[in-house]
Amino acid sequence: MKIFILALDGVFDTGLTVLLDALRLAHKFAAQQMGGALTFEVSIVGMRKKIKTSHGLAIPVQGIMPDVKPDWVIVPALNTGSPETLIPALGRRDVRQGMEQLRKWHAEGAHIAASCIGTFLLAEAGLLDGGEATTTWWLAPLFRQRYPNILLDETRMLVPWGRIVTAGAAMGHLDLALWLVRKYSPELAAVVSRYLLADFRSSQAPYIIPNHLAQADPVIQRFERWARDHLKEGFSLAEAAGALATSPRTLQRRCQAVLGKSPLSYFQDLRVERARSLIQGSSLDLDTIAAEVGYVDGTTLGTLLRERLGRGVRELRADLR
């Protein structure tokens, strides 16, 4: 299997190296265990002969050869972790050239993958139009607003859609590499993950910080502040909208546009975040914590924690040991 990693100037060092390490480890073990029946031939390609990573390391890059067709093309993230740096980067000449090449490869039948901010390149190139995706969670509001015709779910670590797969933030590059190996050999993926001490993760939800998402929109910021002051109370959309001097419809629309969820769902996110903080930072029993965040008993809260985070109270407290 021929894999191209499309590396552009300012590539995120960890994203690039973790892809290389995981895939080359898979290639090594495939040769040992499968007698060469499965190979992972990885090449770093780009629009220039040499690029520099975000830490300034020079990386030699193979040029694009029209007669060489990849099976997979992977786009690692650029180290542009804020809208102020990302949006200008999407307009760079080499980035636009990379997008055009991605469209060509896809039209020729290649599978395309990206992680973290690399997913923005696929969206900007139009390859995700009408489809599903995930991305780095803290830039989900920007992604959702910039590409409204893409169904985004930033709680998921990996989202396959057709011949394209997107992965989540930062170390999502490793999840993406392991997913690709597992697609062809689950046994091989298990070996690679054990060598790298890496577990398969299906969700970004436990890592999302709700107030970071709120900063993308002034209405949501004000709603977040109001919500934190009312976690013990039952949620009322009309009361929240009134406190913000807006209409329930406007608040509902802004939450959906920025966060991809209802005001009530975001309110519950904040309750979960506060509950997790109390579980991990205090010795309070679960019923007391439930009362602090507006639930009648610990059982209800425990169910919500497991639904949202995939872990219960015992696991959350074990994380600190």
C-alpha positions in Angstrom: 0.0 0.0 0.0 1.5 3.3 -1.1 0.9 6.2 1.4 1.7 9.8 0.8 2.0 12.2 3.7 1.4 15.7 2.3 3.7 17.9 4.4 3.5 21.7 4.0 5.6 24.5 5.5 4.9 24.9 9.2 3.7 21.3 9.7 3.0 20.3 13.3 6.1 18.3 14.3 4.4 15.8 16.5 1.6 15.1 13.9 4.1 14.4 11.2 6.5 12.3 13.3 3.8 10.2 15.0 2.3 9.3 11.6 5.8 8.3 10.3 6.7 6.3 13.5 3.3 4.4 13.6 3.2 3.5 9.9 6.8 2.5 9.6 6.5 0.4 12.7 3.4 -1.3 11.1 5.5 -1.8 7.9 8.3 -3.5 10.0 5.9 -5.8 11.8 4.0 -6.6 8.6 7.2 -7.8 7.0 8.1 -10.0 10.0 4.7 -11.5 10.7 3.0 -11.6 7.3 6.0 -12.2 5.0 5.5 -9.0 3.1 1.9 -9.8 2.2 1.0 -6.3 3.6 3.3 -3.3 3.2 3.0 0.3 4.2 5.3 2.3 1.8 5.3 5.8 3.3 6.7 8.9 1.4 6.7 12.5 2.5 5.6 14.6 -0.5 4.9 18.3 -0.9 4.8 21.3 -3.1 8.5 22.2 -2.4 11.7 20.3 -2.3 12.2 21.1 1.3 10.0 22.3 4.1 10.5 23.5 7.6 8.4 22.2 10.5 6.8 24.5 13.0 10.0 24.1 15.2 12.2 25.0 12.2 13.5 21.5 11.4 14.3 21.1 7.7 12.6 18.1 6.1 13.4 16.8 2.6 10.3 16.3 0.5 9.6 14.4 -2.6 8.0 16.2 -5.5 4.7 15.2 -7.0 5.1 12.7 -9.8 2.0 12.5 -12.0 2.6 8.8 -12.9 2.8 7.7 -9.2 -0.6 7.1 -7.8 -1.0 6.8 -4.0 -3.5 4.5 -2.3 -3.8 6.9 0.7 -2.9 10.5 1.2 -2.6 11.8 4.7 -2.6 15.5 5.6 -1.0 16.3 9.0 -1.9 19.5 10.8 -0.3 22.9 10.3 0.8 24.4 13.6 -1.8 27.2 13.3 -3.9 26.7 16.4 -6.1 29.8 16.3 -8.4 31.4 13.8 -6.1 34.4 13.6 -3.2 32.2 12.2 -5.2 29.5 10.5 -7.4 31.6 8.2 -4.4 33.4 6.6 -2.5 30.0 6.3 -5.4 28.6 4.2 -4.7 31.3 1.7 -1.0 30.6 1.3 0.2 29.7 -2.2 1.6 26.4 -1.3 -1.5 25.5 0.8 -3.7 26.3 -2.2 -1.5 24.2 -4.4 -1.8 21.3 -1.9 -5.5 21.5 -2.0 -5.6 21.4 -5.8 -3.4 18.3 -5.6 -5.6 16.7 -3.1 -8.6 17.2 -5.4 -6.7 15.5 -8.2 -5.6 12.5 -6.1 -9.2 12.1 -4.9 -10.6 12.3 -8.4 -8.1 9.6 -9.4 -9.4 7.2 -6.7 -7.1 7.8 -3.8 -8.3 7.7 -0.2 -7.7 10.9 1.7 -7.2 11.3 5.5 -6.4 14.3 7.7 -6.1 15.0 11.4 -6.5 18.1 13.6 -6.1 21.3 11.5 -5.3 19.2 8.5 -9.1 18.6 8.3 -9.5 22.3 7.4 -7.5 21.8 4.2 -9.9 19.0 3.1 -12.9 21.2 3.9 -11.4 24.2 2.2 -10.7 22.1 -0.9 -14.4 21.1 -1.1 -13.7 17.4 -0.5 -16.0 17.2 2.5 -19.0 19.1 1.0 -22.2 17.4 2.0 -20.4 14.9 4.2 -19.4 14.2 7.8 -16.3 15.1 9.6 -14.5 15.7 12.9 -11.7 18.2 13.7 -9.7 19.6 16.4 -12.3 20.3 19.1 -11.3 23.9 20.1 -11.7 25.1 16.5 -15.0 23.3 16.0 -17.0 26.6 16.1 -14.8 28.1 13.3 -15.1 24.9 11.2 -18.9 24.9 11.7 -19.3 28.5 10.7 -16.9 28.4 7.8 -18.2 25.1 6.4 -22.0 25.0 7.2 -22.7 22.2 4.6 -20.5 19.7 6.4 -22.0 17.7 9.3 -19.4 18.2 12.1 -19.2 16.1 15.2 -16.1 17.2 17.2 -16.9 14.7 20.0 -15.8 11.8 17.7 -12.1 10.9 17.4 -12.5 9.5 13.9 -15.2 10.0 11.2 -14.9 7.9 8.0 -17.0 9.2 5.1 -16.7 7.7 1.7 -13.1 7.6 0.7 -12.2 10.2 3.3 -11.5 9.9 7.0 -11.0 12.8 9.4 -9.5 12.6 12.9 -9.4 14.9 16.0 -6.9 17.1 17.7 -3.2 16.8 18.1 -2.6 13.1 19.1 -5.5 12.2 16.8 -2.7 11.7 14.3 -1.9 8.5 16.2 -5.5 7.4 16.3 -5.7 8.0 12.6 -2.5 5.9 11.9 -3.8 3.1 14.1 -7.2 3.2 12.4 -5.6 2.9 9.0 -3.5 -0.1 10.0 -6.4 -1.8 11.7 -8.5 -1.3 8.5 -6.1 -3.8 6.8 -5.1 -5.9 9.8 -6.6 -5.7 13.3 -3.9 -8.0 14.7 -1.1 -5.8 13.3 -2.8 -2.7 14.7 -3.0 -4.3 18.1 0.8 -5.0 18.1 1.7 -1.5 17.0 -0.6 0.0 19.7 1.1 -2.1 22.4 4.6 -1.1 21.2 3.6 2.6 21.3 1.6 2.3 24.6 -1.4 3.7 22.7 -5.0 2.8 23.3 -7.7 3.1 20.6 -10.0 6.0 21.4 -13.4 6.7 19.9 -14.2 10.0 21.5 -12.7 13.5 22.1 -15.6 14.4 24.4 -13.5 13.8 27.7 -11.0 16.4 26.5 -13.3 19.2 25.4 -13.3 22.4 27.6 -16.7 24.0 27.1 -15.7 27.6 28.0 -13.0 27.5 25.2 -15.7 26.8 22.7 -17.8 29.7 24.1 -15.1 32.2 23.2 -15.9 31.9 19.5 -19.1 34.0 19.9 -20.0 36.9 22.3 -23.6 35.7 22.8 -22.3 32.2 23.7 -19.8 33.7 26.0 -22.5 35.6 27.9 -24.7 32.5 28.0 -21.8 30.4 29.4 -21.2 32.9 32.2 -25.0 33.0 33.0 -25.2 29.2 32.9 -22.3 28.7 35.4 -24.1 30.9 37.8 -27.3 28.8 37.5 -26.0 25.2 37.4 -27.9 24.3 40.6 -31.2 25.4 39.1 -33.4 23.8 36.4 -32.7 25.1 33.0 -35.1 27.5 31.4 -34.5 28.7 27.8 -36.8 31.7 28.3 -35.0 32.7 31.5 -31.6 32.4 29.9 -32.6 34.4 26.9 -34.1 37.1 29.0 -31.0 37.4 31.1 -29.0 37.9 27.9 -31.5 40.4 26.5 -32.1 38.2 23.5 -34.9 36.0 22.3 -35.1 32.2 22.9 -35.0 31.7 19.1 -31.8 33.7 18.7 -30.1 31.9 21.6 -31.2 28.6 20.1 -29.9 29.6 16.7 -26.5 30.9 17.9 -25.9 27.8 20.0 -26.6 25.5 17.0 -24.5 27.6 14.6 -21.5 27.9 16.9 -21.6 24.8 19.1 -23.7 22.4 17.0 -26.1 21.7 19.9 -29.0 23.2 21.8 -28.6 25.6 24.8 -29.8 22.8 27.1 -27.2 20.4 25.8 -24.4 23.0 26.4 -25.8 23.7 29.9 -25.5 20.0 30.6 -21.9 20.0 29.3 -21.1 22.7 31.9 -22.7 20.6 34.6 -20.6 17.6 33.6 -17.5 19.7 33.6 -18.2 21.0 37.1 -19.1 17.6 38.4 -15.9 16.1 37.0 -13.9 18.9 38.7 -15.6 18.1 42.1 -15.2 14.3 41.7 -11.5 14.7 41.0 -10.8 17.6 43.3 -12.8 16.8 46.4 -13.9 14.0 48.7 -17.6 14.9 48.4 -19.9 12.0 47.8 -21.8 11.7 44.5 -25.2 12.8 45.9 -23.7 16.0 47.3 -21.9 16.7 44.0 -25.2 16.0 42.1 -26.9 18.6 44.2 -24.2 21.1 43.5 -24.8 20.8 39.7 -28.6 20.6 39.8 -29.4 16.9 39.8 -31.6 15.2 42.3 -29.4 12.2 43.0 -26.0 10.7 42.2 -27.5 7.9 40.1 -28.8 10.4 37.5 -25.5 12.3 37.5 -23.5 9.0 37.2 -25.5 8.0 34.1 -24.9 11.4 32.5 -21.2 11.2 33.2 -20.9 7.8 31.6 -23.0 8.9 28.6 -20.9 12.1 28.0 -17.4 11.0 29.1 -17.5 7.2 28.7 -16.4 6.8 32.3 -18.0 6.6 35.7 -17.1 8.1 39.0 -14.6 5.3 39.9 -12.7 5.7 36.7 -12.6 9.5 36.9 -11.1 9.3 40.4 -8.7 6.6 39.3 -7.3 9.0 36.7 -5.6 11.0 39.4 -3.8 8.1 41.0 
